Amino acid sequence: KDEGRWSFMNTFFSVSEAVLYAQLVDRLDTGAVPRTVCAQTYEAVYMMVRQAIFDAHVEGKLKAEIMADPARFVRPDPELPRTLVDQRAAGKTLMLITNSDFAYTETVMTFAFGSGWKSLFDIVIVNARKPEFWSSDAQLYEVVNDEGLMRPAHRLSGGGGRDRGKLFSGGSAKQVQSALGLSGDEILYIGDHIYTDAALAKLQFSWRTCLILRELEQEIEALASGRAHRAYLQDLLKKKERVGYCFNQIRLERQRILGSAGRIGSDEPLPEADVIRVDGMNRVLAELLVVMSQLDDKIGPAIQKDGADFNERWGHLSRAGVNDRSALQKQVEKYADLYTSKVSNLGHYSPFVYFRSPTQSMTHDRPLVDDLVQEMQQDEGASS
């Protein structure tokens, strides 16, 4: 209810914020944060961390360190150039749209792709100022030399031929669409921020979207290594579901016996045969309660362990609990038509492929009660 108490971690920058904040919370709790630094509240400490990271961005300190030693921070992907070349050779128009300035973009891209990196793209836009890029119609400039000198431009070139490799600054998504002569699902936008990239590209312009999740590779490895444990957990849950079904059916039958012939609220005694039946039901219910308690003793620790291969505290990134999707995964599926760990994964497919979504599992796809009873009968037959 109090949204001001929450901050969403949507990027790797947010992870840095969270780590610094957690360390300072520990120091605040031990009285190690002087009152002269900030007010002695968790909120004040958080605002101090956010401001420090914001200042590092605005003042260029962070990017200056990266530019001074890109090998320390940038991991070139040897498969990415071939992926881009294949896409362009297949007739696709390639764009690079980044919020970074010209100097930083030039340094990082040269390190990753070599001095001819601009030839990989038909349109390059720096200083895009996302998220404003999606809603504003900002002034467009052309970067005319290697020192970053700019001059006003009336329109984006559509790329190709002599225009390939030109750099622009600013502009808007509207200008991109106009330059390409394309719109909506004719454009696939690839980015790594759920809101600034995927959500706004889809909501504002109906572009197709592909979200980059670097953690996905570790998640897939964790899912694979934990497959046997999850099968064990699902088996326990299925057994409890079946025991619970029997328990509730017996409770219902007992309720009907006790409530038959207007006995609810009546002092009329039960027939002896019904008394014997109810006593038998009570014994069975007590036994089933013991079985469910024993299953719970196994299920609890199994749930705690589920996803520990990814993170020992909160489990898988894409899941919440046993069966539900996490908030992150729900956002991903809402705003991203595709998601993958890196752009070069597209290189494992033909550039002419058409990706289709898999069949979605829905609540009413679950087995009906009759199917559950039939499964139980089959299991009983097999065990006997």
N, C-alpha and C positions, 0 to 999 in steps of 0.2 A: 504493500500500500504506500510505503514511503519510498518513492523511486530515487530520491536524493541519496539514499544510503547505498545505492548499487552503482557499480561501474563495470561496463562490459569489456572483456578482453578479446578484441577481434583481430589483433595483429601481434607480430613478434615484439613490436615496441611496447605493447601492453604488458608482455611478460617481464620486460626490464622494469617497468613501473611497479609491477606486483612484487618482484624480488626485492627491490630497494625499499618498498613500503613495508614488507614483512620484516626486514632487518631493522628498520627504524621503529616499528612497533615494539619489537623486543627491547630495543634500547630505551624507548619511552617508558616501558613497564618497569625497567630497572632504575629509572631516574637519570639515565645517561644523556638525555637530550636537554641541553640548557634552556631555561625559560627565555633567554635572550634570543634564541634561534627561532622559536615559534611557540604558539600557545600549546599547553599541555593536553591536547586532545588528539584522538586518532584522525579526525577530519582535518585538523590543521597540518598534521604530519603528511597526510595524503596530498593535500593541496601544495605543500612545499615540494614534494617529489614531482608532481605533475609539472609545476612551474620550472623546476630545474631541468627536466627532460625537454620541455618546450623550448626553453632558452638555448639548450644545446643544439636543437634543430635550427632555430631562427638565426642564431649567431654563426652557424656553420661549423661548429666545433666537431660534431660527429662526422659529418661528411669530409671535413678536412683530414681527419685521421684516416678515413678509408682511402681517400685519394692519395695520401702520402704512402700508403702501403696496401694496395688493393689485394695483393696475394694473401694477406693475412685474413681478409674478410670475404673475398669473392671466390666461389667455387665454380669454375667454368664447367659447363656440361658439354662434353665432346660430341654428343648426339644431337645437340640443338641446331647447329648450322645446317646439317643435312636435312633435318625436319623442316626448317624454314624454306630451304631451297626446293624440296619436294613439293611443298604447298604452293610456292609461287610458280613452279614449272607446270603445275596442274591448273593454272589460270586464276589462282587466288591473288587478291590484292592484300599485301601485308602492311600493317601500320604498327608503329611504336608510339604510345601515348603515355607520357610520364610526368609526374609532378616535379621531378628533379630538374635542376637548372642545366644549362648547356655544358658547363665545365665538368660537372659531376657525371653527367650522362656520357660525355665524350671519354672521360677517363675510364669509367667502369666498362663501357661497351668495347672500347679498344682493348682493354685487358682481356675481356672475355672472348671477343671475336676477331681481334686484329684490326689494323687500321682501315680496312675496307668494310667495316661493319655497316655503314650507311647503305651500301649497295644491296643489303639483304631486304631493305624495306622500301616500299613505294612512298610512304608518308611517315615522317618523324615529327612528333610534336613534343616539345619540352615545356616546362612551366605551365602545365595544363590546368593547374589549380582545381583538381577534383576535390570536393564534389560540385563546385560551382560550374565546372566544365559542362555538366549535364543540363543546367538550367539557365545559364547566362548566355550572352552573345558577346563575349569579350573581344577586345581588339586583337587582331592577328598580326604577328610580325614574322619576317623571314630572317633566319640567321645566315648572314652572308659571308662570314670568314671564320677561321679557326680560333680567333680571339673572342668570338661570341658577339660581334657587332651585329646589330639588328636594324631593319628598316621596315616601315609599315607595309603590310601586304593586304590586297583587297580580297583575295580568295586563296584557298588551298589548291595546289595543283593536284591533279588526280593520280599522280605517280606514273611510272613507266617512261621509257625513252630517256630524253635528256633531263626530265624532271625527277627521275629516280635519284635518291640520295639527298634531296633538298631537306633542309631543316626549318621548322617553324616553331614559334613560341606563342603560347596563349591559344586564342580561338575557342571553338565550342564544338560539341557533338553535332549540332545542326550544320555547321560548316563541313564537317567530315562527311555527313550524309550527302550534302550537296555536291561535294567534290567527287565522291564515288558514284553518285547516281544510284545509290542503293539505300534501302531502309529496312527497318524491322528485322524479320528473321533471315534476311539476306546477309546479315553481319553477325559474326561470332566475336564477342569481346572476351578476352582472357585477362583475369586479374586475380589478386590474392587478398582482397578486402571485401567482405560480404556486403557491406553497405555502400562504400564509395565506388566499388567496381560492379559487382554482380547485381545488387538490388536496384541501384539507380539506372543502370544501363537497361535493365528489363522494364522497370516501372515507367521510366520517362520516354523510352524509345522502342520498347519491345524487341531490343536486340537479343539474339541468342547469347547465352553466357556460359563461360567455363571458369570455375573457381579452382585456384591452385591451393592445395593443402599439403604443405611439406610433411606434416606429421602423419599423413596417410600411409606412408610406407611402413613406418614403425607400427601403426595400427594394424595393418594387414598381417605383418609378421606376428604380432601378438595374438590376433585372431586365429592364425594357423597353429601356433604353439599351444593355445588354450582350447583347441577344438575338443580334445578328449575330455577335459574337465567340464566343458559346457554340455557335452552329451550326457555326462554323469549327472550334472545338475538338472538338466531337462528331464531325465529319467526319474529323478526324485520328485520333481514337481508334478510329473504325470501320475506317479503313484499316489501322491497326496490328493490330486484332483479326483482320482478314482475312489479312494477311500472316502473323501469328502462327499462324493456323489452318493455312495452307499449310506453314509451317515445321515445325510439330509433326507434321503428317501425313507429310511427307517423312522426318522423323526416325524415325517409327514404321515406315515401309516399309523404311528402311535397316536398322533394328534387326531386322526380320523376316528380311531377306536374310542378314544376318550371323549370325543365330541359327538359320537353317534347317538341317535334316539333322544336328542335334546338333553344329554347329560351335562353339558357345560353349565355351570352355575347350579347344578341340581345335586341333591343328596342321595339320589338313586344309586345304589351299589352296582358295580360292574358284574356281569355274569362271570362265573368262575373261569370259563374258557378264555374270556378276554383278559382276566387278571393274569392268567398264566402266560398269555401272549405278550402282554405289556411287560411283565417281569423279565421274560426272555429278551425282549427288545432292549430293556434297560441294561441288561448284562452285555449285550452285543454293542450297544452305544458306548458303554464304559470301555470295552476292549478296543473299539475303533478310536476312541479318544487317546488311548495309550499309544496306538500305532501312529496316529497323527503327531503326537508329541515326540515320538522317536524320530519320525521323518523330519520334524522341525529342527531337532537337534543336529541333524546332518545338513539340512538345507541352509540354515543360518550361516555356518562357516563356509559352505560352498559358495554362497552368494558373495560373501566378503572376499573370497579368493578369486572370483570371476573377474577377469580383466586386469589382474595384478601383473600380468606379463607386460602390460602397457604402462600402468601406473599403480603402485601398490596402495594408494590412498583412495583414488576415485575411479579406478578402472578404465574402461575404454573411453575414448574421446567421443565416439559416435553413439554410445548407448547410455541410458539412464536406467538403473535397475536391471532386471532380467530381460524384459521384452520391449521396453519403450525406447524410442529414440531420444537422444540428448537434445537440449535446446539448440546446440550448435548444428547437429545433424538436421533438425527440422528447418532451420534457417537455410542450410545448404540446399536441401531438397526443394525449398520454396522458391529460391532465387537463382539457383544454378541449374542450367540444363545438363551440363556435364561437370564433373569434378575429378581432379587427378592430382598427383603429387608434383608433377613438373610438365612443362610444355612439351618436352621431347618425347613424352609417352605417346603423343599423337603420331610420332614416327613409326610406331609399331603397327599402325594401320595404314591402309591405302589412303591418299588424300582425297579419293573419290568416295570414301565410305559414307553412309548415312547412319548416324547413331540413333537407335530407337530405345526408348525406356523399357525396362523389363516389366513383367506383370506385377502389379502392386498387390500385396496381401491386405485384405480387408477383414474387418471383424466378423462379418457374416460368412467368410470363407471357412471359418473354424468348423470342426466336425459337429454334427447335430447330436442330441442326446441319444438317439437311436444308434448312431454310429459308435458312440462311446460305449453303450451297453454291449453292442456286438463285439467290439474289441475286447471288452472284459470277458465275455463268454468264450471267445477264441483263446485268450490267455489261460482261462481256467481249464479248457479242454487240452491245451498243450501241456500244462503242468500236471494234469492227471494222467 
